[in-house]
Amino acid sequence: MLPAVAIVGRPNVGKSTLFNQLTRSRDALVADFPGLTRDRRYGYAECDAKPFLVVDTGGLQDDTTELTRLAARQTELAIAETDTIVFVVDHRDGLTAADERIAASLRAANKPVTVAVNKSEGVSAEIAAAEFHSLGFGTPVSIAALHGRGIDSLAQTVLAQLPEAVAARPEPPSEDVPTVAIVGRPNVGKSTLINRLIGAERMVTSAEPGTTRDSVHVPCERAGEHYVLIDTAGIRRRARVSETVEKFSVVQSLKSIEEAGVVILLVDAQEGLTDQDLHLIGVALERGKALTVGVNKWDHLDSSQRRKIEGQIQRRLQFVSFARVSYISALHGSGIDGLLGAALAAYRAAGQAFSTPRLNEILATALAAHAPPMVAGRRLRLRYAHQGGRYPPVIVIHGGRADRISDHYRRYLTNAFRQALRLEGTPLRLEFRGTENPFAGRRNVLTRRQVKRRQRVVRHRR
């Protein structure tokens, strides 16, 4: 285990900006908007060749709304599991009563605390830190997180308070570890599903839509398999997205789809399959991502409602018939193992490697059962196939005029390969390449014998 540092403070003092500076990343969503961060976010940092973990937390504030209480609970968990604390304050606001209340709670934690005076650009370190000595946590460190000033000094101060790492820094996840992005509309239960899968209060969950604002990566192990879950913000129709923060959240969610190896689309069973759900499926397919569908809150429906939803899903998801549908209850845990198993199976299917003889055998069988259509009065001749890529699987088919294949025959071949290869949960792409004429574009150069023969023909005609 690596030593860990928790970053705490009031809202909008620059905690996420400091997190990005320490981890040298842009993982945390940053905006001039208080209360943006709600969930804990973990990242790796390094100072003087010594690695440690950094935990970003939500702002501690006096409001007693449900979301602020839940965010404060996440901060408490971060403080309890880390070795030292960086208490971020705002030089421009000065020492506030809220800062003093947070300091009192940190003293009760009985852990080393370093005060980081942020937004102190243009001011000497002594003047910026002067009034924060009264907090009683030693000499404050003056920083400007936005511009990266004072970050190294802060890291060295924190490093002196950390215990020695008992293990080397873990290697980054290999390509064989699937990354599972859980996407869907707001309030369909994405964070609840992740908490249930990992068996811990890892994500903030609430009945209020839009609780999650940032995409959070959560490493997980279940049933002996390792993978990374990505909790994403709910994606609404573009016309309904008005707040700037929500626009950033949607961009982060779409980026998570791009990064993922497999996508779980979570649907609210009480609302059924909406046009927005179909749009998100389309986005995943365009990116070539393996896909599975989870219908959440299934336990809230009676038998007649369930039959209605099953019929609707079967009818509207015909264009992704390869994706398995699981009916689950994230709150109670029913069906979640089947959903995760379908996602991992789809990921493995997307990464399969196929031999060229096997693909040619399938192609020959498909051609014998249903010959290609005529194009401009000539029969298409598809000669051979080979694999052109993985994630998703790509099969390249060569032949005369193969690039003029019709859409309906393309779909026929796609289904033939899918059934023969037993591909479930992943899109399959076929690429057709016509055979090039090696003499195309060349001048007609005649041999000496051909020239003499043509001359004799001309003389005879005369």
FIVOGU-729295 format. One line per 8 residues: their letters; for each residue x negated, y negated, z of N, C-alpha, C. Coordinates in steps of 0.02 Angstrom, whole numbers. Atoms other than C-alpha are relative to their C-alpha. Layout:
// FIVOGU-729295
a> X/Y/Z/X/Y/Z/X/Y/Z ~ ... $
//
This chain:
// FIVOGU-729295
mlpavaiv> -42/59/0/0/0/0/-44/-62/0 ~ 35/63/2/-59/-176/-39/27/-47/53 ~ -27/52/-44/-46/-320/85/48/-45/-39 ~ -53/38/33/103/-431/48/9/-68/32 ~ -10/69/-21/142/-617/58/71/-20/-19 ~ -67/25/15/317/-690/71/-2/-76/-7 ~ -4/72/11/352/-865/1/70/-22/22 ~ -64/21/-27/490/-951/101/2/-77/3 $
grpnvgks> -9/72/-4/561/-1126/118/70/-21/-18 ~ -65/27/19/708/-1239/81/11/9/-75 ~ -12/-4/73/793/-1236/-90/-36/-57/-36 ~ 27/50/46/706/-1327/-232/-64/-33/24 ~ 65/27/-20/537/-1351/-149/-57/27/-43 ~ 51/-25/46/444/-1252/-283/-25/69/15 ~ 23/-68/-18/436/-1074/-217/-11/43/-63 ~ 7/-41/60/466/-991/-386/-56/-24/-44 $
tlfnqltr> 57/27/38/342/-1108/-471/-65/24/30 ~ 60/-25/-33/212/-1059/-341/-8/75/-13 ~ 2/-72/15/256/-875/-369/-30/11/-69 ~ 26/-8/68/222/-894/-555/-74/-18/-4 ~ 71/19/0/57/-981/-520/-43/54/32 ~ 39/-51/-34/-3/-848/-399/-4/64/-41 ~ -1/-62/40/48/-703/-511/-23/-10/-72 ~ 20/17/69/-7/-795/-670/49/29/-51 $
srdalvad> -53/-25/43/157/-755/-752/55/-53/-5 ~ -60/42/3/323/-833/-798/61/42/16 ~ -53/-47/-16/428/-696/-720/59/-34/36 ~ -53/31/-39/525/-806/-600/33/-56/-39 ~ -37/53/34/661/-918/-672/-8/-65/39 ~ 14/64/-32/618/-1100/-636/42/-54/-33 ~ -39/56/25/734/-1250/-653/10/-49/58 ~ -11/52/-50/768/-1413/-562/72/6/25 $
fpgltrdr> -68/-16/-23/919/-1335/-478/-6/37/65 ~ 8/-33/-65/933/-1292/-293/39/66/3 ~ -34/-64/-9/977/-1113/-245/-2/45/-60 ~ 3/-40/61/923/-1038/-410/-18/72/15 ~ 23/-67/-19/832/-889/-333/44/27/56 ~ -40/-32/-52/938/-767/-233/-28/68/20 ~ 28/-66/-15/857/-596/-247/-74/-5/13 ~ 73/-5/-9/683/-545/-192/-32/19/-66 $
rygyaecd> 38/-17/60/557/-540/-333/-72/15/21 ~ 67/-21/-18/391/-449/-319/-48/-9/-59 ~ 51/7/52/230/-482/-415/-69/12/29 ~ 69/-11/-20/45/-444/-411/-40/-64/-7 ~ 47/56/3/-85/-577/-371/-69/25/18 ~ 68/-20/-14/-272/-573/-354/-42/-61/15 ~ 45/54/-18/-401/-683/-270/-66/31/22 ~ 66/-27/-15/-588/-649/-261/-2/75/-9 $
akpflvvd> -2/-71/18/-556/-479/-343/37/42/52 ~ -39/-37/-49/-440/-432/-199/74/-8/-17 ~ -71/5/19/-260/-390/-249/46/-2/60 ~ -52/1/-51/-104/-423/-148/68/-11/-34 ~ -67/9/25/84/-429/-171/27/-67/20 ~ -34/64/-14/185/-590/-180/75/11/-6 ~ -73/-9/0/371/-595/-138/33/-69/-2 ~ -38/62/6/478/-739/-200/68/10/32 $
tgglqddt> -64/-6/-36/635/-774/-98/44/-60/-15 ~ -47/55/8/789/-882/-103/-10/-53/53 ~ 8/55/-47/796/-1051/-17/44/9/61 ~ -38/-1/-63/849/-1057/165/33/-67/10 ~ -37/62/-8/985/-1185/192/54/7/53 ~ -47/1/-55/1116/-1236/317/71/21/-21 ~ -67/-19/22/1268/-1193/209/17/70/25 ~ -22/-65/-27/1370/-1047/274/44/36/-50 $
teltrlaa> -39/-37/51/1444/-988/109/-26/71/-4 ~ 18/-71/4/1439/-803/69/-67/10/-36 ~ 61/-10/39/1302/-818/-62/-61/-24/37 ~ 58/25/-37/1187/-923/48/-17/48/57 ~ 14/-49/-53/1207/-796/189/-34/62/-29 ~ 30/-59/31/1166/-653/71/-71/-14/-22 ~ 67/18/19/1015/-745/2/-46/-5/61 ~ 39/4/-62/956/-781/180/-17/69/26 $
rqtelaia> 13/-69/-21/973/-596/219/-57/30/-40 ~ 55/-24/41/858/-556/73/-67/-30/22 ~ 61/31/-25/731/-681/141/-22/32/65 ~ 17/-33/-63/739/-600/313/-32/68/-13 ~ 29/-64/16/703/-431/235/-71/-8/-27 ~ 67/12/27/555/-504/141/-49/-17/55 ~ 44/19/-56/484/-581/301/-18/62/41 ~ 11/-59/-41/504/-416/393/-49/49/-32 $
etdtivfv> 41/-51/33/412/-312/262/-68/-27/-23 ~ 64/28/24/266/-431/224/-47/-11/59 ~ 52/7/-52/103/-462/318/-10/-73/20 ~ 9/71/-16/95/-652/309/50/-40/-41 ~ -53/42/29/205/-798/257/-30/-65/-24 ~ 16/67/25/180/-952/148/64/-41/6 ~ -57/44/-13/298/-1087/208/-8/-62/-43 ~ 5/55/48/326/-1210/65/44/-58/22 $
vdhrdglt> -36/61/-16/376/-1389/107/-10/-50/-56 ~ 1/51/53/406/-1542/-2/-30/-65/27 ~ 32/62/-23/287/-1690/21/45/-60/-13 ~ -42/58/17/410/-1808/-64/57/-9/50 ~ -55/4/-49/550/-1766/59/-26/-10/70 ~ 26/5/-68/434/-1765/209/25/57/44 ~ -20/-51/-48/464/-1660/363/74/-10/17 ~ -73/5/-11/652/-1627/377/21/44/58 $
aaderiaa> -27/-42/-54/761/-1552/511/6/72/-22 ~ -5/-68/25/789/-1401/399/-68/35/2 ~ 67/-29/-5/601/-1374/391/-16/22/71 ~ 14/-17/-70/591/-1376/580/39/61/22 ~ -40/-60/-17/732/-1248/595/-31/63/-31 ~ 33/-58/32/645/-1134/470/-63/18/38 ~ 62/-13/-37/481/-1154/566/15/37/65 ~ -18/-35/-63/569/-1101/727/15/73/-13 $
slraankp> -15/-70/15/633/-943/645/-63/39/-20 ~ 61/-34/19/461/-904/574/-44/15/61 ~ 38/-15/-62/382/-918/747/27/64/32 ~ -30/-60/-30/504/-784/805/-23/63/-37 ~ 23/-59/37/439/-668/667/-68/24/22 ~ 65/-18/-29/268/-670/752/-48/26/-54 ~ 46/-17/54/169/-665/589/-38/-62/-21 ~ 39/58/22/33/-777/517/39/-41/-51 $
vtvavnks> -37/45/45/106/-929/428/-49/-53/-26 ~ 38/53/31/21/-1047/306/48/-50/-30 ~ -44/52/26/106/-1212/267/-30/-27/-65 ~ 22/26/65/93/-1262/83/41/-63/-15 ~ -34/64/13/135/-1446/53/0/-11/-75 ~ -6/4/73/198/-1448/-125/19/-70/-24 ~ -17/63/33/226/-1593/-246/-40/-58/28 ~ 43/51/-30/79/-1688/-174/-50/-28/-51 $
egvsaeia> 45/26/50/1/-1738/-340/-7/-76/7 ~ 14/71/-5/-80/-1910/-338/-11/-24/70 ~ 10/19/-70/-102/-1907/-149/-57/42/27 ~ 55/-37/-29/-255/-1857/-50/27/56/45 ~ -22/-59/-39/-243/-1688/39/13/-18/73 ~ -8/18/-71/-263/-1768/212/66/-37/11 ~ -62/39/-8/-121/-1892/187/61/44/-11 ~ -58/-43/15/-5/-1760/109/15/46/58 $
aaefhslg> -11/-50/-53/-30/-1639/254/10/-31/68 ~ 2/31/-66/-29/-1767/395/60/16/43 ~ -58/-8/-44/150/-1756/458/21/73/10 ~ -20/-70/-7/161/-1566/437/-43/38/49 ~ 38/-31/-54/29/-1531/570/44/16/60 ~ -43/-9/-58/169/-1546/697/38/66/0 ~ -35/-65/2/243/-1381/638/-36/53/40 ~ 37/-45/-44/105/-1294/734/-26/63/-34 $
fgtpvsia> 26/-59/36/45/-1173/598/-70/-11/-27 ~ 68/13/23/-131/-1239/580/-2/-54/-53 ~ 10/53/50/-199/-1351/443/40/16/-64 ~ -37/-12/62/-75/-1366/298/-45/-6/-61 ~ 37/1/63/-137/-1339/120/40/-41/-50 ~ -33/43/48/-95/-1475/-6/-5/31/-69 ~ -1/-30/67/-41/-1407/-177/47/-40/-45 ~ -48/23/50/46/-1458/-337/13/59/-45 $
alhgrgid> -12/-64/34/121/-1294/-398/14/-10/-74 ~ -18/11/70/188/-1369/-560/-62/-8/-44 ~ 61/13/38/13/-1422/-614/-57/48/18 ~ 51/-49/-19/-83/-1279/-531/-54/-27/45 ~ 52/29/-43/-179/-1392/-412/4/29/71 ~ 3/-25/-68/-235/-1317/-246/21/73/7 ~ -24/-70/-4/-175/-1140/-290/-56/45/25 ~ 56/-43/-21/-348/-1061/-270/-15/-9/74 $
slaqtvla> 13/12/-71/-374/-1145/-102/53/33/44 ~ -54/-33/-38/-204/-1083/-43/-10/75/0 ~ 9/-72/4/-239/-906/-104/-57/23/46 ~ 55/-19/-44/-406/-902/-10/20/-5/73 ~ -24/6/-69/-322/-964/149/45/59/19 ~ -45/-56/-13/-188/-831/135/-39/65/3 ~ 38/-62/2/-314/-696/92/-36/13/66 ~ 35/-9/-64/-407/-728/255/46/27/54 $
qlpeavaa> -48/-24/-50/-248/-684/350/26/70/-15 ~ -27/-65/20/-213/-522/256/-44/57/23 ~ 40/-59/-14/-267/-349/310/-31/27/-64 ~ 32/-30/59/-382/-253/195/49/49/-32 ~ -43/-46/36/-289/-158/60/-22/72/13 ~ 17/-70/-13/-280/27/100/0/41/-64 ~ 2/-35/64/-264/72/-84/-15/-51/-54 ~ 15/44/56/-321/1/-249/65/-23/-32 $
rpeppsed> -59/27/34/-203/-101/-354/28/53/-48 ~ -29/-50/43/-81/16/-442/-7/-19/-73 ~ 3/12/72/-100/36/-628/68/-20/-25 ~ -65/18/27/37/-43/-732/36/62/-26 ~ -38/-58/23/178/76/-782/-20/21/-70 ~ 17/-24/67/134/186/-930/61/-1/-44 ~ -55/2/48/238/194/-1086/49/56/11 ~ -44/-56/-12/309/360/-1027/50/-14/55 $
vptvaivg> -48/18/-53/398/275/-881/54/-43/-32 ~ -53/38/34/566/218/-951/20/-63/39 ~ -27/62/-28/626/41/-921/73/-4/-18 ~ -72/-4/9/814/38/-898/31/-68/16 ~ -34/64/-11/905/-128/-922/74/11/8 ~ -72/-6/-13/1078/-137/-847/32/-67/-17 ~ -29/62/25/1180/-267/-941/76/6/0 ~ -73/2/1/1361/-321/-949/25/-69/16 $
rpnvgkst> -30/64/-17/1481/-461/-915/-8/-14/75 ~ 5/15/-72/1481/-551/-746/49/42/41 ~ -42/-32/-50/1548/-457/-595/24/69/-20 ~ -19/-68/17/1551/-283/-671/-34/51/46 ~ 30/-44/-49/1441/-211/-532/-71/21/-15 ~ 69/-19/18/1263/-212/-602/-45/3/61 ~ 43/1/-60/1177/-261/-439/21/55/49 ~ -24/-53/-44/1287/-142/-340/-25/68/-23 $
linrliga> 26/-63/27/1235/0/-455/-74/10/17 ~ 71/-6/-16/1050/-37/-429/-10/14/74 ~ 6/-13/-72/1070/-44/-240/18/72/16 ~ -20/-69/-12/1159/124/-245/-52/49/-26 ~ 50/-45/28/1027/203/-357/-63/4/42 ~ 61/-1/-40/881/151/-247/13/11/74 ~ -17/-13/-69/975/173/-84/-23/-53/48 ~ 22/55/-43/930/3/-14/36/-64/-20 $
ermvtsae> -32/65/13/997/-175/0/-51/-44/-37 ~ 53/33/39/882/-235/-138/25/-62/-36 ~ -27/55/39/995/-351/-238/59/-31/38 ~ -58/35/-28/1121/-483/-182/62/20/-38 ~ -63/-20/31/1297/-421/-215/57/-40/31 ~ -56/40/-23/1456/-522/-204/56/7/-51 ~ -57/-1/45/1631/-525/-277/3/-61/-45 ~ 0/60/41/1592/-697/-347/-39/11/-64 $
pgttrdsv> 36/-10/63/1547/-691/-533/-61/-45/-4 ~ 61/39/8/1373/-750/-579/-46/1/60 ~ 44/-4/-59/1289/-694/-418/-73/6/-21 ~ 68/-9/24/1134/-635/-511/-15/-52/-54 ~ 18/52/48/1046/-775/-605/-64/16/-37 ~ 65/-15/30/878/-699/-647/-5/75/-13 ~ 12/-70/13/817/-534/-718/-55/25/47 ~ 46/-26/-51/731/-430/-583/-17/72/-16 $
hvpcerag> 24/-68/12/624/-275/-613/-7/37/67 ~ 1/-39/-62/645/-140/-481/-27/70/-15 ~ 26/-68/8/529/13/-485/39/48/44 ~ -43/-47/-37/623/168/-429/-21/71/-15 ~ 10/-72/8/606/355/-405/63/35/24 ~ -60/-37/-18/755/471/-405/-3/69/-32 ~ 2/-69/24/762/660/-421/-67/17/-32 ~ 66/-15/25/575/664/-450/-21/-36/-63 $
ehyvlidt> 17/37/61/579/545/-599/-12/-73/17 ~ 17/70/-10/500/373/-604/26/-42/-58 ~ -25/45/51/576/227/-697/5/-70/30 ~ -6/70/-22/600/38/-687/70/-24/-19 ~ -66/29/12/774/-37/-669/-6/-75/-8 ~ -2/72/9/808/-213/-732/71/-24/13 ~ -64/31/-14/951/-306/-652/4/-66/-38 ~ -5/59/43/1014/-442/-769/61/-42/21 $
agirrrar> -57/43/-11/1130/-590/-757/56/18/-48 ~ -57/-14/43/1305/-567/-826/1/-46/-61 ~ 0/38/63/1324/-622/-1007/73/-11/-21 ~ -67/17/23/1484/-713/-1053/-3/-24/-73 ~ -3/27/67/1543/-775/-1221/-33/-68/-2 ~ 38/62/6/1439/-920/-1286/43/-62/13 ~ -44/58/-7/1589/-1038/-1286/14/-15/74 ~ -15/10/-71/1610/-1013/-1098/-62/-18/41 $
vsetvekf> 63/16/-35/1428/-1045/-1053/-13/-74/-7 ~ 8/73/1/1413/-1228/-1005/-59/-22/42 ~ 54/21/-44/1288/-1239/-862/-69/17/-30 ~ 67/-11/26/1105/-1256/-909/-32/61/32 ~ 29/-57/-35/1055/-1129/-776/27/65/-28 ~ -28/-61/28/1174/-1000/-847/-29/15/-69 ~ 31/-11/65/1100/-1026/-1020/-69/32/8 ~ 64/-31/-14/928/-987/-949/9/73/21 $
svvqslks> -12/-68/-24/1000/-833/-864/17/47/-58 ~ -19/-40/58/1076/-770/-1027/-62/15/-42 ~ 61/-12/37/909/-793/-1115/-43/53/33 ~ 38/-50/-36/824/-692/-979/30/69/-9 ~ -33/-64/9/954/-554/-997/-13/28/-69 ~ 14/-23/68/930/-545/-1185/-72/21/-8 ~ 71/-19/1/742/-540/-1159/-9/68/34 ~ 5/-65/-34/767/-393/-1040/22/57/-46 $
ieeagvvi> -20/-51/49/859/-298/-1177/-57/14/-48 ~ 56/-7/45/710/-330/-1290/-56/42/32 ~ 54/-35/-34/589/-262/-1159/17/71/18 ~ -21/-65/-27/691/-110/-1108/-10/56/-50 ~ 2/-60/41/671/66/-1172/69/28/-11 ~ -69/-23/6/853/106/-1142/45/-50/35 ~ -48/49/-27/1006/-2/-1106/62/37/26 ~ -64/-23/-27/1151/40/-992/49/-59/-3 $
llvdaqeg> -53/51/2/1305/-62/-1037/52/18/52 ~ -48/-12/-53/1414/-76/-883/65/-36/-17 ~ -66/26/17/1600/-102/-914/45/4/61 ~ -49/0/-54/1736/-149/-790/62/39/-22 ~ -56/-42/20/1868/-12/-798/67/-36/8 ~ -63/35/-10/2002/-130/-734/15/-49/-56 ~ -10/47/56/1976/-250/-880/-5/35/-68 ~ 6/-35/63/1937/-120/-1012/-58/-25/-42 $
ltdqdlhl> 54/18/45/1820/-136/-1159/18/-64/-37 ~ -15/65/30/1813/-318/-1217/-44/-12/-61 ~ 40/18/58/1745/-401/-1373/-71/-18/20 ~ 67/16/-23/1598/-465/-1271/-41/63/12 ~ 35/-64/-9/1553/-286/-1223/-23/27/-68 ~ 18/-24/66/1554/-238/-1407/-57/-42/-29 ~ 55/43/24/1443/-388/-1445/-66/20/32 ~ 61/-20/-34/1316/-332/-1315/-25/67/-27 $
igvalerg> 20/-63/32/1316/-157/-1391/-34/-15/-67 ~ 30/20/64/1282/-239/-1559/-70/-28/8 ~ 67/28/-13/1134/-335/-1486/-49/57/14 ~ 44/-56/-15/1061/-173/-1416/-17/40/-63 ~ 12/-38/61/1082/-85/-1583/-47/-37/-47 ~ 44/40/43/1000/-228/-1679/-72/5/23 ~ 68/-6/-26/850/-212/-1564/-25/72/-2 ~ 20/-70/5/848/-23/-1593/-7/35/67 $
kaltvgvn> 7/-28/-67/874/20/-1409/45/60/11 ~ -42/-56/-22/935/185/-1340/55/-28/45 ~ -59/30/-32/1107/160/-1263/42/53/34 ~ -52/-39/-33/1228/234/-1139/48/-50/32 ~ -54/44/-25/1392/162/-1073/24/26/67 ~ -28/-18/-65/1449/162/-892/63/-40/13 ~ -64/32/-15/1631/125/-849/7/-1/76 ~ 2/7/-73/1626/59/-670/70/-14/28 $
kwdhldss> -63/11/-38/1763/42/-538/54/48/-23 ~ -46/-51/24/1842/202/-605/46/24/56 ~ -40/-25/-56/1904/247/-430/59/-45/15 ~ -55/46/-13/2022/97/-432/61/12/-45 ~ -54/-10/49/2131/166/-573/38/64/15 ~ -39/-62/-5/2273/291/-568/-7/40/-64 ~ 10/-46/56/2288/435/-691/24/-30/-67 ~ -25/29/63/2394/340/-820/-46/-54/-26 $
qrrkiegq> 47/52/21/2273/192/-822/-64/31/-27 ~ 62/-32/24/2127/310/-842/9/27/-70 ~ -12/-26/68/2204/394/-994/1/-57/-51 ~ -3/57/45/2236/224/-1071/-69/-27/-15 ~ 68/25/10/2057/165/-1044/-42/49/-40 ~ 37/-50/37/1985/329/-1108/17/-3/-74 ~ -20/5/70/2086/313/-1268/-27/-62/-33 ~ 27/63/28/2033/132/-1292/-75/6/-14 $
iqrrlqfv> 73/-6/9/1849/173/-1268/-16/47/-57 ~ 13/-47/54/1855/323/-1384/14/-32/-68 ~ -20/31/63/1940/218/-1518/-48/-56/-20 ~ 39/59/16/1832/61/-1507/-75/14/-3 ~ 71/-16/1/1664/148/-1485/-17/54/-52 ~ 15/-49/52/1674/256/-1640/-65/-16/-37 ~ 60/19/36/1532/157/-1719/-64/16/39 ~ 57/-23/-40/1417/213/-1576/20/66/34 $
sfarvsyi> -23/-64/-27/1486/388/-1555/-57/40/30 ~ 57/-36/-28/1309/447/-1515/-14/-18/72 ~ 13/22/-69/1311/352/-1348/48/35/48 ~ -41/-35/-50/1371/451/-1198/35/-51/46 ~ -39/43/-45/1506/371/-1089/8/35/67 ~ -6/-28/-68/1503/399/-900/49/-44/40 ~ -49/35/-42/1644/352/-781/-23/4/72 ~ 36/1/-64/1573/297/-615/34/-48/50 $
salhgsgi> -15/50/-52/1598/204/-452/-66/-19/32 ~ 65/22/-28/1441/106/-409/6/-11/75 ~ -9/15/-71/1514/59/-240/-4/64/42 ~ -2/-62/-38/1541/239/-185/-50/51/-24 ~ 53/-44/24/1406/322/-290/23/58/-43 ~ -23/-56/41/1516/442/-389/-19/-11/-73 ~ 16/2/71/1452/480/-564/-64/-35/-18 ~ 58/40/18/1294/375/-552/-59/44/-21 $
dgllgaal> 54/-44/21/1176/524/-568/10/21/-73 ~ -13/-16/70/1262/573/-731/-15/-58/-46 ~ 15/59/40/1247/395/-795/-75/-8/-9 ~ 72/7/5/1062/386/-755/-30/56/-41 ~ 24/-56/40/1034/559/-828/11/-11/-74 ~ -14/15/70/1117/504/-990/-48/-53/-27 ~ 46/53/21/1007/349/-997/-70/29/-12 ~ 67/-29/7/846/449/-971/-2/49/-59 $
aayraagq> -3/-45/58/901/580/-1100/-2/-40/-65 ~ 1/43/60/933/441/-1226/-70/-28/-12 ~ 68/26/8/760/369/-1192/-46/54/-29 ~ 43/-54/26/677/538/-1221/17/16/-72 ~ -19/-13/70/777/564/-1381/-29/-53/-46 ~ 27/54/42/719/395/-1446/-75/7/-12 ~ 73/-7/7/537/445/-1421/-23/65/-29 ~ 20/-65/27/540/616/-1503/-42/-7/-63 $
afstprln> 39/-5/61/415/663/-1637/23/61/-39 ~ -26/-54/42/474/770/-1784/-52/17/-53 ~ 47/-22/51/368/873/-1902/29/-13/-70 ~ -22/13/69/375/834/-2088/35/60/-31 ~ -37/-57/28/422/1014/-2138/71/5/27 ~ -68/-4/-28/570/1008/-2018/45/-52/-32 ~ -41/52/31/632/843/-2090/16/16/-73 ~ -13/-18/70/613/906/-2269/50/57/-5 $
eilatala> -49/-54/-1/711/1062/-2224/71/-27/10 ~ -66/30/-12/854/956/-2156/23/-38/-62 ~ -18/37/60/849/845/-2310/23/47/-55 ~ -20/-48/52/857/995/-2428/68/29/14 ~ -65/-28/-18/1004/1068/-2333/56/-50/-13 ~ -51/52/11/1098/903/-2339/12/-13/-74 ~ -8/10/72/1064/881/-2526/37/58/-32 ~ -35/-58/28/1124/1057/-2563/74/-1/17 $
ahappmva> -70/2/-19/1285/1029/-2467/38/-56/-34 ~ -33/57/32/1322/861/-2546/-52/-40/-39 ~ 51/32/42/1220/795/-2693/8/-75/0 ~ -4/74/3/1178/610/-2707/44/-23/-58 ~ -43/26/54/1297/504/-2812/-41/-24/-59 ~ 32/26/60/1259/443/-2987/-8/-76/6 ~ 12/71/2/1183/270/-3009/-19/-18/-71 ~ 11/20/69/1194/189/-3182/-5/60/-46 $
grrlrlry> -2/-59/42/1233/358/-3255/-56/50/12 ~ 56/-45/-14/1081/442/-3179/4/24/72 ~ -2/-30/-66/1070/560/-3031/-62/-21/41 ~ 55/16/-44/965/503/-2883/-36/64/21 ~ 40/-58/-21/825/622/-2838/-41/-18/62 ~ 35/10/-64/772/621/-2656/-49/57/9 ~ 50/-52/5/608/716/-2648/-25/25/68 ~ 27/-23/-64/539/718/-2470/10/-53/53 $
ahqggryp> -11/44/-57/553/641/-2297/-56/9/51 ~ 48/-4/-55/436/602/-2153/19/-52/52 ~ -17/47/-54/445/510/-1987/-41/-63/-8 ~ 33/64/7/406/326/-1993/-7/-40/63 ~ 6/37/-62/419/274/-1811/42/31/55 ~ -39/-22/-59/490/302/-1636/25/-62/37 ~ -30/53/-40/593/199/-1515/26/-58/-42 ~ -39/-61/13/706/210/-1613/-33/44/-53 $
pvivihgg> 27/-43/52/670/359/-1727/14/-30/-69 ~ -6/24/69/638/306/-1908/-21/57/-46 ~ 15/-51/49/644/430/-2052/-4/-33/-68 ~ 11/30/65/574/377/-2220/12/54/-53 ~ -17/-47/53/646/462/-2375/-23/-29/-67 ~ 27/22/64/557/450/-2544/37/36/-57 ~ -29/-31/59/627/484/-2716/13/-51/-55 ~ -16/44/56/673/416/-2886/63/-40/13 $
radrisdh> -56/46/-12/786/264/-2866/30/8/70 ~ -26/-10/-67/803/305/-2681/21/-65/33 ~ -18/64/-30/811/120/-2639/68/-24/-22 ~ -67/19/23/979/112/-2732/54/43/30 ~ -48/-45/-31/1066/235/-2618/61/-38/25 ~ -62/33/-21/1248/193/-2577/7/4/76 ~ -9/3/-72/1305/150/-2401/31/64/27 ~ -35/-58/-27/1421/299/-2383/-46/62/-1 $
yrryltna> 46/-57/-1/1284/423/-2433/-55/-11/52 ~ 47/15/-54/1164/336/-2314/28/23/67 ~ -32/-22/-62/1288/366/-2173/3/76/3 ~ -3/-73/1/1307/548/-2228/-67/30/21 ~ 66/-26/-18/1120/578/-2218/-18/-15/72 ~ 13/18/-70/1108/486/-2052/33/50/47 ~ -35/-49/-42/1240/601/-1976/-30/69/-6 ~ 30/-66/10/1157/754/-2053/-64/6/41 $
frqalrle> 62/-2/-40/988/712/-1974/16/-2/74 ~ -17/6/-71/1069/663/-1809/24/67/28 ~ -26/-64/-24/1163/828/-1793/-54/54/1 ~ 51/-52/2/1017/935/-1847/-54/-10/53 ~ 52/15/-50/894/847/-1730/28/-7/70 ~ -34/6/-65/1023/835/-1589/-20/-64/36 ~ 16/65/-28/992/652/-1560/61/-31/34 ~ -55/30/-37/1104/582/-1424/-24/-62/37 $
gtplrlef> 15/61/-37/1102/406/-1357/-47/-48/-34 ~ 47/45/34/983/329/-1483/23/-12/-71 ~ -13/12/71/1011/243/-1650/-53/34/-42 ~ 45/-32/47/930/326/-1801/-2/-42/-63 ~ 7/42/58/861/223/-1943/-31/40/-58 ~ 27/-31/60/835/288/-2120/-25/-55/-47 ~ 29/46/49/721/198/-2242/-9/38/-66 ~ 5/-32/65/732/239/-2428/-50/-38/-44 $
rgtenpfa> 52/31/42/585/207/-2543/-1/34/-68 ~ 0/-27/67/593/227/-2730/-70/16/-23 ~ 65/-19/28/453/313/-2825/-22/-52/-51 ~ 26/51/45/346/184/-2913/-26/30/-64 ~ 27/-20/65/305/201/-3098/-73/-23/-4 ~ 70/21/1/114/204/-3107/-20/-41/-61 ~ 15/37/60/120/128/-3283/37/-66/-5 ~ -39/62/2/238/-14/-3238/-47/-60/3 $
grrnvltr> 39/60/0/163/-184/-3280/-64/4/-39 ~ 62/-7/39/21/-114/-3385/14/-13/-74 ~ -6/8/72/-10/-160/-3567/-6/68/-35 ~ 1/-63/38/19/-24/-3696/-64/3/-42 ~ 65/-6/34/-161/19/-3747/0/65/-40 ~ -1/-58/44/-169/138/-3898/-70/28/-9 ~ 65/-32/16/-307/263/-3932/-16/-12/-74 ~ 20/10/70/-407/255/-4096/40/46/-47 $
rqvkrrqr> -38/-46/42/-315/408/-4163/71/-26/-10 ~ -68/26/6/-145/328/-4125/2/-61/-46 ~ 2/59/43/-198/168/-4215/-3/22/-74 ~ 6/-24/69/-250/264/-4372/65/31/-24 ~ -63/-32/19/-89/364/-4371/52/-53/-17 ~ -48/53/14/15/205/-4363/-17/-36/-66 ~ 19/33/63/-85/129/-4505/21/42/-61 ~ -21/-44/54/-51/282/-4614/75/-4/-11 $
vvrhrr> -73/5/6/136/269/-4576/19/-65/-35 ~ -16/64/31/138/86/-4626/-16/1/-75 ~ 18/-5/71/46/121/-4791/49/43/-39 ~ -48/-44/34/166/262/-4832/66/-35/-12 ~ -63/36/7/317/149/-4804/-5/-52/-55 ~ 8/50/54/246/21/-4921/5/32/-69 $
//
